[in-house]
Amino acid sequence: MNKPLFLKPVFQERIWGGTALRDQFNYEISTEHTGESWAISAHPNGQSVVKDGPYSGKTIRDLWKSNHDIFGNYPSDVFPLLTKVLDANTDLSVQVHPNDDYAKVHEKGELGKTEFWYIIDCKENAELVFGHTAQTKDEFIQQVDAENWNELLQRVKIKPGDFFYVPSGTIHALCEGTLVLEIQQNSDTTYRVYDYDRTDQSGNKRELHIKKAIEVTAVPHINVELELKYEVKPGAKLTTFVEAEYFSVYKWDIIGKSTFVQDKPFMLFSILRGEGNFEVGNESYTIGKGDHFILPSNIGEFILEGTMEIIVSHP
């Protein structure tokens, strides 16, 4: 397989969702409360489908089982990553995710959930919840029991282009007016700590998961310092955001014509801005804002040409 696998996104309705996925990316959403586009996903709760080519109609999960060589025979029982675009039209719940060991025991073998966020867009003076102030587990429990959220939760001002590495165990929440690209482990496990006492259309509050959240939250909170790396090459400016246990994430700013080599088991591409061409061998593909695709292991040398902002990741 020496062609990119272009994928159809899966949209998820959320109580906090809006219409930014349609307004910003021209996606055909079916509800005014669309919170998530699962752009590259093999999770049972939302599986991306190949748009065209010899594997048209196949899910990533299908291909992982039947054509594992496409992914360089990467040593995992499941496709390891999940790429999302999230529209936080209102505040998300304050939440935390477990690590692999905890999830394996308590979530029927589900992976843990470490994430990376790239802020595509946000309103002026937008913020997010990132971390907490408790220094001991007892202090954390006391603050949660007393619902002292203003004292416990750390808030961070954000702007477009900001990025955050969110290891499992990190208390966090995207807040109103934020559009985010998220690279994460292939997991759908979330433990809600606080949900602003809001109710759904039926008047019911969403379930909280206080006991599990207390067990998995890292105390005290640790800010992971990312060591950014920069590279300038003909036609491109490359930024390395994170090279970590579960994934590596980069931003490629294409400003002309640039040649690359695919030397990973597979790579995930998300076009956030602009348009251009992807060339491999004698084939050329038009790509642009809102496209997401996988580059198989044996694609070799390829060319990107145009003016584009691309988030690239791999395990």
VOVEX-717151 format. One line per 10 residues: number of its first residue (from 1); their letters; for each residue z, y, x of C-alpha. Coordinates in steps of 0.001 Angstrom, whole numbers, plus 524288, in hexadecimal, padded with zeros to 5 digits. Example, Ala and Ser with C-alpha at 12.3 -4.5 7.8 and 13.67 -1.06 7.14 Angstrom:
2
1 = as = 81E78:7EE6C:8300C | 81BE4:7FBDC:83566
//
This chain:
315
1 = mnkplflkpv = 80000:80000:80000 | 7FB52:80C43:80705 | 7FBCD:815CB:7FBB2 | 806D6:81E2E:7F64F | 80D73:8194F:7E9F3 | 80DA6:824A3:7E034 | 8181E:82321:7D5D5 | 81ABF:8270E:7C7CA | 8283F:82D30:7C621 | 83261:8285E:7BC6A
11 = fqeriwggta = 83944:8332B:7B4D2 | 84782:8326C:7B0D3 | 84DB8:83A62:7A5F2 | 85ACD:8404B:7A99E | 86499:848C2:7A260 | 86344:852C2:7AD51 | 8546B:85234:7AE85 | 84A28:85C4F:7AAD1 | 83B9A:85EDD:7AC42 | 83A30:8628D:7BAAF
21 = lrdqfnyeis = 8333D:855D2:7BDC6 | 8287D:85A0E:7B474 | 82901:86879:7B7DD | 828D7:86691:7C6AC | 820F4:85A09:7C852 | 81909:858FA:7BBB6 | 81EEB:84BA5:7B8F6 | 81D28:846AE:7AB21 | 82B3B:845AD:7A6C3 | 82EA3:8415F:798FE
31 = tehtgeswai = 83B87:84884:796FB | 8410B:8560D:79962 | 84C8C:84F90:7A044 | 84561:84861:7AB1B | 84EBF:847EB:7B67A | 84870:83EB9:7C034 | 83B4B:83A24:7C503 | 83CCA:82D36:7CC12 | 8310B:82F84:7D4A5 | 831D8:823C7:7DDC5
41 = sahpngqsvv = 83A97:8198C:7D7BE | 83C22:80ADC:7D75A | 84922:80B52:7D01C | 849B5:80356:7C37D | 84DFB:80F86:7BBFF | 84124:81675:7BEED | 835DF:81073:7C655 | 82A5C:817FD:7CBDD | 81CDB:81242:7C989 | 81133:81303:7D2B8
51 = kdgpysgkti = 80709:81C41:7CCD9 | 7FA67:8164D:7D1D1 | 7F3EF:80DB1:7DBE5 | 7F55D:7FEF5:7DD95 | 803B1:7FF3F:7D976 | 801D8:8080D:7CD99 | 80C5F:8057E:7C370 | 8154F:7FE61:7CCDA | 8232B:80315:7CF0C | 828D0:804FB:7DCA4
61 = rdlwksnhdi = 8322F:7FA17:7D942 | 826A5:7F102:7D655 | 82061:7F41E:7E35F | 82D2B:7F2D2:7EAC8 | 82DE3:7E4BB:7E607 | 81F95:7E0CA:7E690 | 819EB:7E90C:7F1A8 | 82563:7EBBB:7FA91 | 81C52:7EDA0:8062F | 81834:7FAB0:80024
71 = fgnypsdvfp = 825DA:7FF65:803A4 | 825D7:7F9C1:81159 | 82E07:7EE48:80C9A | 839AA:7F776:80CAA | 84608:7EF16:80CE7 | 84BFD:7F1D2:7FF96 | 84C7D:7EA50:7F2D4 | 84953:7F6D3:7EB77 | 84135:802F9:7EDEE | 84BB3:80B2F:7F49A
81 = lltkvldant = 848B8:81935:7F094 | 846E3:8217F:7E46F | 84073:82EEE:7E3DC | 843B4:837F0:7D883 | 8412E:845CF:7D40B | 84CB1:84B28:7CC46 | 84CBD:856AB:7C2E5 | 85ABE:85B65:7C17F | 8589E:8645D:7B5EE | 86756:86422:7B3FF
91 = dlsvqvhpnd = 8724E:85EFE:7BC9D | 87286:85095:7BFFF | 87F72:84977:7BF34 | 88843:849DA:7CB0F | 88648:83C4E:7D0BA | 88720:83323:7DC3A | 87FD3:826D6:7E067 | 884E0:81A5C:7E6C2 | 880B0:81475:7F3AA | 879A8:80771:7F4D1
101 = dyakvhekge = 885ED:7FF4A:7F64E | 88CA6:804EF:7EA5C | 8806B:80482:7E1E0 | 87D9A:7F66D:7E590 | 88AE9:7F23E:7E074 | 88C7B:7FB53:7D4C0 | 87E70:7FDD0:7D03F | 87872:7F034:7CFEF | 871F3:7F114:7DD25 | 86C63:7FECD:7DB7B
111 = lgktefwyii = 86A46:80690:7E7FA | 8730C:811ED:7EB4D | 86DAE:81FA1:7EA46 | 86C1B:828FE:7F589 | 86313:83477:7F279 | 85B8E:83FBD:7F86E | 85852:84C0F:7F0A3 | 84DAF:8560B:7F33A | 84EA2:8623C:7EACC | 840D7:86497:7E599
121 = dckenaelvf = 844B3:8703A:7DD49 | 850BB:87646:7D72F | 854FB:8823C:7CFCB | 85AD3:88DD8:7D6E0 | 868EF:88B78:7DB13 | 867EC:87D05:7D7AF | 8722E:873E6:7DD2C | 87620:865C8:7DDB2 | 882B9:85E1D:7DECF | 883D6:857C3:7EC1B
131 = ghtaqtkdef = 890A6:851E1:7F076 | 89ECF:8547A:7ED13 | 8AAF0:85AA4:7F2F6 | 8B4A7:84F57:7F247 | 8B9FD:84AD4:7FF5B | 8C010:83E0B:7FAB4 | 8BCD6:83412:7F04E | 8C990:83733:7E93A | 8C5F5:8459B:7E8D0 | 8B87A:84224:7E3C7
141 = iqqvdaenwn = 8BE3F:839BC:7D8E8 | 8C7F3:84453:7D516 | 8BD57:84EA8:7D420 | 8B489:845CE:7CC19 | 8BFAC:841E8:7C2F8 | 8C335:8504D:7C11F | 8B4BD:853F4:7BF80 | 8B630:85EB9:7C995 | 8A77E:85F3B:7CB89 | 8A6D3:86D3D:7D07A
151 = ellqrvkikp = 8B079:86A13:7DB46 | 8AB31:85C9E:7DE77 | 89C74:85E5B:7DEA0 | 894F2:8652C:7E972 | 8893D:86D46:7E53F | 87DDA:87108:7EDF6 | 873B4:87B9F:7EBA4 | 865B6:876B6:7ECE6 | 857D5:87BCD:7EE1B | 84A4D:87570:7EE46
161 = gdffyvpsgt = 84822:86DCE:7FAC7 | 8566A:869EE:7FC8E | 85979:85B94:7FEA7 | 8656C:852D2:7FDFA | 868C8:8454A:802F4 | 871C1:83EF6:7F8EB | 87823:8327C:7FDFE | 87E5E:82915:7F461 | 88C4B:82D59:7F186 | 88891:83BCC:7F0B5
171 = ihalcegtlv = 88CDE:84353:7E493 | 88111:84B20:7E000 | 8798D:85128:7D4B9 | 86CE8:85889:7D33A | 86EE0:864B4:7CB17 | 8672B:86C9A:7C141 | 859C3:871A2:7C500 | 856BC:86860:7D030 | 84A8E:86036:7D2EB | 84CB2:855E7:7DD5E
181 = leiqqnsdtt = 84551:84B26:7E45E | 84E96:83FF2:7E6E9 | 84CE7:834AB:7F071 | 8571D:82A2E:7EE25 | 85A5F:81BF2:7EF45 | 8549D:813AE:7E459 | 86061:81495:7DB5E | 863E8:819F0:7CE06 | 872B2:8196C:7CF6C | 87A04:82608:7CCA1
191 = yrvydydrtd = 8888F:82824:7CA77 | 88B43:83459:7C275 | 897AC:83BC9:7C5B4 | 895FD:8479C:7BCDB | 88BCB:84B0F:7B292 | 8906C:8585A:7AD83 | 8953D:851E7:7A0E5 | 8878B:8530B:79B45 | 8826B:84A24:7909C | 8756A:843C7:78D91
201 = qsgnkrelhi = 86D91:84575:78106 | 876BA:83C17:77A2E | 882AB:843E2:77E20 | 8874C:839D4:7880C | 88BFA:83CD8:795B2 | 88576:83554:7A0A2 | 88D57:82AC1:7A747 | 89530:82E43:7B357 | 89813:824A7:7BE50 | 8A492:82A36:7C411
211 = kkaievtavp = 8AA56:81DBA:7C9C5 | 89E02:819D6:7D109 | 89B7A:827DD:7D53C | 8A907:828CF:7DB3E | 8A6F9:81BFA:7E267 | 899FD:81FDD:7E8A5 | 89BCA:82E69:7EB64 | 89CF4:831EE:7F9BF | 8A98F:8397F:7FC43 | 8A9A3:842FC:802BE
221 = hinvelelky = 89BB2:84779:80063 | 892FC:846ED:80C6B | 8876A:84FFB:80E5B | 87CFA:848A9:815E8 | 87671:851D3:81F7E | 867DA:84F34:8203C | 860F0:85126:82D2C | 853C2:8569D:82955 | 84802:853C7:831CC | 83B81:85BB2:831E3
231 = evkpgakltt = 82DDB:85878:8365E | 8218E:860B8:8360C | 81471:859FF:83745 | 80686:85E0C:83405 | 8060A:860C4:82579 | 81439:85D70:8227E | 8226F:86159:82407 | 82BDF:855E6:82308 | 83A73:85651:8203E | 84370:84A91:82160
241 = fveaeyfsvy = 84EBF:84C2A:817DA | 855FA:83F5B:81956 | 85492:83266:8205A | 85F4D:82A07:81AB6 | 86305:81C1E:8174F | 85BD6:81B3C:80A56 | 85089:824B5:80BF9 | 84A1D:82F1F:81419 | 844D5:83B7B:80DAB | 83B33:84593:812CA
251 = kwdiigkstf = 83403:851AD:80DFA | 825DF:852E8:8120F | 81FBF:86048:8105B | 81119:85E19:81134 | 809E0:86A7B:81537 | 7FC68:86573:81889 | 7F803:8580C:81D3C | 80152:84EC2:823EC | 800DF:8407E:82837 | 80C36:836FC:826C1
261 = vqdkpfmlfs = 80F00:8289B:8291B | 81621:82019:81F3F | 81F36:8181A:827FC | 82A0E:8150F:81E25 | 82B61:8095A:814EE | 82748:812DB:80A36 | 82849:82170:80777 | 82AC3:8292F:7FB02 | 823C9:83623:7F8A1 | 826ED:840C5:7EEB2
271 = ilrgegnfev = 81E35:84CD7:7EDEF | 826AD:85862:7E9E2 | 81D1C:8638F:7EBA8 | 80EC0:865D0:7EE57 | 80321:85CC6:7EEC4 | 7FA0E:85650:7F85E | 7F42B:84975:7FCB1 | 7F95C:83CA4:801C8 | 7EF8E:83562:80A3D | 7F066:8278A:80F66
281 = gnesytigkg = 7E4B6:82055:8150B | 7D8E1:82449:80D07 | 7E0F7:82753:800EA | 7E570:834D5:7FC92 | 7EF0E:837C3:7F1AA | 7F208:844DF:7EB60 | 800AF:8470B:7EAC7 | 808E6:8521D:7E57F | 815AC:856E9:7DFF5 | 81CBB:84C7C:7D82C
291 = dhfilpsnig = 8161B:840B7:7DE79 | 81E62:835AB:7E3DF | 81955:82A08:7EB69 | 81CD2:81F0A:7F4C5 | 815E0:81CC2:801A8 | 8157B:80E1B:804AC | 81904:808B2:81207 | 80B71:80678:8177E | 804F3:81344:813C0 | 8047F:817AB:821F1
301 = efilegtmei = 7FF0D:82524:8251B | 7FD45:82EE5:81A1C | 7FA0B:83D47:8187C | 80039:84794:80FD5 | 7F87C:8540E:80D8B | 7FBA3:85FD9:80524 | 80763:86868:80269 | 812A0:85FF3:7FDB1 | 82149:85E0E:7FE1B | 82452:84F84:7FE86
311 = ivshp = 83124:8480A:7FED9 | 82F76:83B41:8063B | 8395B:83048:806F7 | 83ACC:8223D:80B54 | 845CE:8184B:80C99
//
